[in-house]
Amino acid sequence: MSHENFAGNIIVNLANLPDFLRKPILRKRMNEFFTLSSLDQLEIINNALEAGPTIPFPNFAKLFSTWLEILAMMPEKDRAILISAYIIEILKNPQKLILFNLDGILEVFSTIDKSNQDSIALTIRKIFSELTEQQRKKIFLIIPKIAKENLGL
């Protein structure tokens, strides 16, 4: 496994694990994210954005659901840092988001606990309120209308 594909390979492997293994491993990896250098954080974000569309959607959906559950339980500050990192990278490379099954992702989001949905949506709204008008327009071009409505954007 090459260094540059390490994070992507971990993501693919996590997607194939049963729930009882996936959740604690993913929680640990997500918490480790905050101890990494900015460069390593960026590498993980990029690898995740590249690996996600390559995972069969049923496996990706399980992984994404687990990721959302863990994300919702994080302190607001950490949740904002992590979501912001993804948004910033998507703003730099919008084509990375386009490769995802966005309707499927929205469906997964809608299946998590309502309080978790609300926590994540609140954080996303706060982040979007801090973006420039140009940044918001750029990202709104690739986010489905239904997602914007569900997140209150």
C-alpha positions as CSV (number, residue, x, y, z in Angstrom):
1,M,0.0,0.0,0.0
2,S,1.6,3.3,-1.1
3,H,1.7,6.2,1.3
4,E,-0.4,8.4,-0.9
5,N,-3.3,5.8,-1.0
6,F,-3.1,4.9,2.7
7,A,-6.1,6.9,3.9
8,G,-8.1,6.0,0.8
9,N,-7.4,2.3,1.4
10,I,-8.4,2.6,5.0
11,I,-11.7,4.2,4.0
12,V,-12.4,1.4,1.5
13,N,-11.6,-1.3,4.1
14,L,-13.8,0.5,6.7
15,A,-16.7,0.4,4.4
16,N,-16.5,-3.4,4.2
17,L,-16.4,-3.9,8.0
18,P,-19.4,-5.0,10.0
19,D,-21.0,-2.2,12.1
20,F,-19.5,-3.4,15.5
21,L,-16.0,-3.0,14.1
22,R,-16.5,0.0,11.8
23,K,-17.8,2.4,14.4
24,P,-15.0,2.3,17.0
25,I,-12.3,2.3,14.3
26,L,-13.9,5.2,12.5
27,R,-14.4,7.1,15.7
28,K,-10.7,6.7,16.6
29,R,-9.6,7.8,13.1
30,M,-11.9,10.8,13.2
31,N,-10.6,11.8,16.6
32,E,-7.0,11.4,15.4
33,F,-7.7,13.8,12.5
34,F,-7.5,16.7,15.0
35,T,-4.0,15.7,16.1
36,L,-2.6,15.8,12.5
37,S,-0.8,18.6,10.7
38,S,-2.8,20.7,8.3
39,L,-1.0,18.9,5.4
40,D,-1.9,15.5,6.7
41,Q,-5.5,16.6,7.3
42,L,-5.7,17.8,3.7
43,E,-4.4,14.5,2.4
44,I,-7.0,12.6,4.4
45,I,-9.8,14.8,3.1
46,N,-8.6,14.4,-0.5
47,N,-8.2,10.7,-0.2
48,A,-11.7,10.4,1.3
49,L,-13.2,12.4,-1.5
50,E,-11.4,10.3,-4.1
51,A,-12.1,6.9,-2.4
52,G,-15.8,7.5,-1.7
53,P,-17.1,7.3,-5.2
54,T,-15.2,4.0,-5.8
55,I,-16.9,2.2,-3.0
56,P,-20.1,0.3,-3.9
57,F,-22.9,2.5,-2.7
58,P,-24.5,0.0,-0.2
59,N,-21.1,-0.2,1.6
60,F,-20.5,3.5,1.2
61,A,-24.0,4.2,2.7
62,K,-23.2,2.1,5.8
63,L,-19.8,3.9,6.2
64,F,-21.3,7.4,5.6
65,S,-24.1,6.7,8.1
66,T,-21.6,5.7,10.7
67,W,-19.5,8.8,9.9
68,L,-22.5,11.0,10.3
69,E,-23.5,9.5,13.7
70,I,-19.9,10.0,15.0
71,L,-19.8,13.5,13.5
72,A,-23.0,14.5,15.2
73,M,-21.7,13.4,18.6
74,M,-18.5,15.4,18.3
75,P,-18.2,18.8,20.0
76,E,-19.5,21.6,17.8
77,K,-16.0,23.0,17.4
78,D,-14.5,19.7,16.1
79,R,-17.5,19.1,13.9
80,A,-17.1,22.6,12.3
81,I,-13.4,22.0,11.7
82,L,-14.0,18.7,10.0
83,I,-17.0,19.8,7.9
84,S,-15.1,23.1,7.0
85,A,-12.1,21.1,5.8
86,Y,-14.4,19.1,3.4
87,I,-16.2,22.3,2.2
88,I,-12.9,24.1,1.5
89,E,-11.5,21.2,-0.5
90,I,-14.8,20.9,-2.4
91,L,-14.6,24.6,-3.2
92,K,-11.1,24.1,-4.6
93,N,-12.2,20.9,-6.6
94,P,-16.0,20.8,-7.1
95,Q,-15.6,17.9,-9.5
96,K,-14.8,15.7,-6.5
97,L,-18.3,16.1,-5.1
98,I,-20.0,15.6,-8.5
99,L,-18.6,12.0,-8.6
100,F,-20.7,11.1,-5.6
101,N,-24.2,9.7,-5.6
102,L,-25.6,12.9,-4.0
103,D,-29.2,11.7,-4.0
104,G,-28.1,8.6,-2.1
105,I,-26.0,10.6,0.3
106,L,-29.0,12.8,1.1
107,E,-31.1,9.6,1.6
108,V,-28.5,8.3,4.1
109,F,-28.5,11.7,5.9
110,S,-32.3,11.5,6.1
111,T,-32.2,8.1,7.8
112,I,-30.0,9.2,10.8
113,D,-31.6,10.3,14.1
114,K,-33.3,13.7,13.7
115,S,-31.3,15.3,16.5
116,N,-28.1,14.2,14.7
117,Q,-29.4,15.7,11.5
118,D,-30.2,18.9,13.3
119,S,-26.7,19.1,14.9
120,I,-25.0,18.6,11.6
121,A,-27.3,20.9,9.6
122,L,-26.8,23.7,12.2
123,T,-23.0,23.4,11.9
124,I,-23.3,23.4,8.1
125,R,-25.5,26.5,8.2
126,K,-23.0,28.3,10.4
127,I,-20.1,27.4,8.1
128,F,-22.1,28.6,5.0
129,S,-22.9,31.9,6.7
130,E,-19.1,32.5,7.0
131,L,-18.4,31.8,3.3
132,T,-18.2,34.6,0.8
133,E,-21.0,35.1,-1.6
134,Q,-18.8,33.7,-4.4
135,Q,-18.0,30.6,-2.4
136,R,-21.7,30.0,-1.6
137,K,-22.7,30.4,-5.3
138,K,-19.9,28.0,-6.3
139,I,-21.0,25.3,-3.9
140,F,-24.7,25.8,-4.5
141,L,-24.2,25.0,-8.2
142,I,-23.3,21.4,-7.3
143,I,-25.5,20.8,-4.3
144,P,-29.0,19.4,-5.2
145,K,-31.9,21.7,-4.4
146,I,-33.4,19.1,-2.0
147,A,-30.2,19.0,0.0
148,K,-30.2,22.8,0.3
149,E,-33.8,22.7,1.5
150,N,-33.1,19.9,4.0
151,L,-30.1,21.7,5.4
152,G,-31.9,25.0,5.6
153,L,-29.4,26.7,3.2
